[in-house]
Every structure is written in structure tokens, then in C-alpha cells.
Amino acid sequence: PIKAYFNGTAGQSFGVWNAGGVELYLTGDANDYVGKGMAGGLIAIRPPVGSAFRSHEASIIGNTCLYGATGGRLYAAGRAGERFGVR
């Protein structure tokens, strides 16, 4: 697979239209539309090591994530906003 590693805030539409064989790893957070239209591949988002907050209590991805997605995997170490996984 093709693997790409990112740090920081990804902004809007991280991993949009992700396809099989592509793995995206983000240490940080992302805004709305993570994985929009995703058909395959993997997206993993986690907070930085040593973060002062509890990841299971804080939002790490925004609204409308996985909108229209039909495949792939998303791992997000935290909460998501509204309209998660709408098809």
C-alpha cells in the first residue's frame, strides 16, 4: 500500500475519495468531511502523544465525516461531529 503520514490540523476533506491501497495517518485533528466519498483504503487519526485532554471525550474529526462513503476503514481516536456516516 501507499502510506502517507501527516501532523497537525488537516482542515476540510482529509482523505476525500480515498481508494484501496492508500493509507493516510494523521497525528492531530481534522475538520469536516473526513473520508467523504471514500471507496477503500484506510484513514487513521489520533491526537499527539502527551496531549493534555482525554481523546475519548474530545472531538478529533468534524461534521459530516464519511459522507457518501462506500468502503474503506476509518479509525479516529476521539469523537466525531454531527451527521457521521450519512450515505
Contacts in CASP RR format, 6 or more apart in sequence:
PFRMAT RR
TARGET T0000
AUTHOR 0000-0000-0000
METHOD contacts of the structure
MODEL  1
PIKAYFNGTAGQSFGVWNAGGVELYLTGDANDYVGKGMAGGLIAIRPPVG
SAFRSHEASIIGNTCLYGATGGRLYAAGRAGERFGVR
1 20 0 8 1.000
1 21 0 8 1.000
1 22 0 8 1.000
1 23 0 8 1.000
1 41 0 8 1.000
1 42 0 8 1.000
2 21 0 8 1.000
2 22 0 8 1.000
2 23 0 8 1.000
3 23 0 8 1.000
3 25 0 8 1.000
4 22 0 8 1.000
4 23 0 8 1.000
4 24 0 8 1.000
4 25 0 8 1.000
5 25 0 8 1.000
5 26 0 8 1.000
5 27 0 8 1.000
6 14 0 8 1.000
6 24 0 8 1.000
6 25 0 8 1.000
6 26 0 8 1.000
6 27 0 8 1.000
7 26 0 8 1.000
7 27 0 8 1.000
7 28 0 8 1.000
7 48 0 8 1.000
8 26 0 8 1.000
8 27 0 8 1.000
8 28 0 8 1.000
8 29 0 8 1.000
9 28 0 8 1.000
9 29 0 8 1.000
9 30 0 8 1.000
9 31 0 8 1.000
10 26 0 8 1.000
10 28 0 8 1.000
10 29 0 8 1.000
10 30 0 8 1.000
10 31 0 8 1.000
10 34 0 8 1.000
10 45 0 8 1.000
11 30 0 8 1.000
11 31 0 8 1.000
12 31 0 8 1.000
12 32 0 8 1.000
12 33 0 8 1.000
13 32 0 8 1.000
13 33 0 8 1.000
13 34 0 8 1.000
13 35 0 8 1.000
13 36 0 8 1.000
14 24 0 8 1.000
14 26 0 8 1.000
14 30 0 8 1.000
14 31 0 8 1.000
14 33 0 8 1.000
14 34 0 8 1.000
14 35 0 8 1.000
14 43 0 8 1.000
14 45 0 8 1.000
15 24 0 8 1.000
15 34 0 8 1.000
15 35 0 8 1.000
15 36 0 8 1.000
15 38 0 8 1.000
15 43 0 8 1.000
16 33 0 8 1.000
16 35 0 8 1.000
16 36 0 8 1.000
16 37 0 8 1.000
16 38 0 8 1.000
17 35 0 8 1.000
17 36 0 8 1.000
17 37 0 8 1.000
17 38 0 8 1.000
17 39 0 8 1.000
18 24 0 8 1.000
18 35 0 8 1.000
18 37 0 8 1.000
18 38 0 8 1.000
18 39 0 8 1.000
18 40 0 8 1.000
18 41 0 8 1.000
18 42 0 8 1.000
18 43 0 8 1.000
18 72 0 8 1.000
19 39 0 8 1.000
19 40 0 8 1.000
19 41 0 8 1.000
20 39 0 8 1.000
20 40 0 8 1.000
20 41 0 8 1.000
20 72 0 8 1.000
21 40 0 8 1.000
21 41 0 8 1.000
22 40 0 8 1.000
22 41 0 8 1.000
22 42 0 8 1.000
23 41 0 8 1.000
23 42 0 8 1.000
23 43 0 8 1.000
23 44 0 8 1.000
24 42 0 8 1.000
24 43 0 8 1.000
24 44 0 8 1.000
25 44 0 8 1.000
26 43 0 8 1.000
26 44 0 8 1.000
26 45 0 8 1.000
26 46 0 8 1.000
27 46 0 8 1.000
27 47 0 8 1.000
27 48 0 8 1.000
27 49 0 8 1.000
28 45 0 8 1.000
28 46 0 8 1.000
28 47 0 8 1.000
28 48 0 8 1.000
28 60 0 8 1.000
29 45 0 8 1.000
29 47 0 8 1.000
29 59 0 8 1.000
29 60 0 8 1.000
29 61 0 8 1.000
30 45 0 8 1.000
30 60 0 8 1.000
30 61 0 8 1.000
30 62 0 8 1.000
31 61 0 8 1.000
31 62 0 8 1.000
32 62 0 8 1.000
32 63 0 8 1.000
32 64 0 8 1.000
32 65 0 8 1.000
33 63 0 8 1.000
33 64 0 8 1.000
33 65 0 8 1.000
33 67 0 8 1.000
34 43 0 8 1.000
34 45 0 8 1.000
34 61 0 8 1.000
34 62 0 8 1.000
34 65 0 8 1.000
34 66 0 8 1.000
34 74 0 8 1.000
34 76 0 8 1.000
35 43 0 8 1.000
35 65 0 8 1.000
35 66 0 8 1.000
35 67 0 8 1.000
35 69 0 8 1.000
35 74 0 8 1.000
36 64 0 8 1.000
36 65 0 8 1.000
36 66 0 8 1.000
36 67 0 8 1.000
36 68 0 8 1.000
36 69 0 8 1.000
37 66 0 8 1.000
37 67 0 8 1.000
37 68 0 8 1.000
37 69 0 8 1.000
37 70 0 8 1.000
38 66 0 8 1.000
38 68 0 8 1.000
38 69 0 8 1.000
38 70 0 8 1.000
38 71 0 8 1.000
38 72 0 8 1.000
38 74 0 8 1.000
39 69 0 8 1.000
39 70 0 8 1.000
39 71 0 8 1.000
39 72 0 8 1.000
40 71 0 8 1.000
40 72 0 8 1.000
40 73 0 8 1.000
41 71 0 8 1.000
41 72 0 8 1.000
41 73 0 8 1.000
42 72 0 8 1.000
42 73 0 8 1.000
42 74 0 8 1.000
42 75 0 8 1.000
43 73 0 8 1.000
43 74 0 8 1.000
43 75 0 8 1.000
44 74 0 8 1.000
44 75 0 8 1.000
44 76 0 8 1.000
45 60 0 8 1.000
45 61 0 8 1.000
45 74 0 8 1.000
45 75 0 8 1.000
45 76 0 8 1.000
45 77 0 8 1.000
46 55 0 8 1.000
46 60 0 8 1.000
46 75 0 8 1.000
46 76 0 8 1.000
46 77 0 8 1.000
47 53 0 8 1.000
47 55 0 8 1.000
47 58 0 8 1.000
47 60 0 8 1.000
47 77 0 8 1.000
47 78 0 8 1.000
55 77 0 8 1.000
55 78 0 8 1.000
56 77 0 8 1.000
56 78 0 8 1.000
56 79 0 8 1.000
57 78 0 8 1.000
57 79 0 8 1.000
58 78 0 8 1.000
58 79 0 8 1.000
59 78 0 8 1.000
59 79 0 8 1.000
59 80 0 8 1.000
59 81 0 8 1.000
60 76 0 8 1.000
60 77 0 8 1.000
60 78 0 8 1.000
60 79 0 8 1.000
60 80 0 8 1.000
61 76 0 8 1.000
61 78 0 8 1.000
61 79 0 8 1.000
61 80 0 8 1.000
61 81 0 8 1.000
62 80 0 8 1.000
62 81 0 8 1.000
63 81 0 8 1.000
63 82 0 8 1.000
63 83 0 8 1.000
64 82 0 8 1.000
64 83 0 8 1.000
64 84 0 8 1.000
64 86 0 8 1.000
65 74 0 8 1.000
65 76 0 8 1.000
65 80 0 8 1.000
65 81 0 8 1.000
65 84 0 8 1.000
65 85 0 8 1.000
66 74 0 8 1.000
66 84 0 8 1.000
66 85 0 8 1.000
66 86 0 8 1.000
67 83 0 8 1.000
67 85 0 8 1.000
67 86 0 8 1.000
67 87 0 8 1.000
68 85 0 8 1.000
68 86 0 8 1.000
68 87 0 8 1.000
69 85 0 8 1.000
69 87 0 8 1.000
70 87 0 8 1.000
END
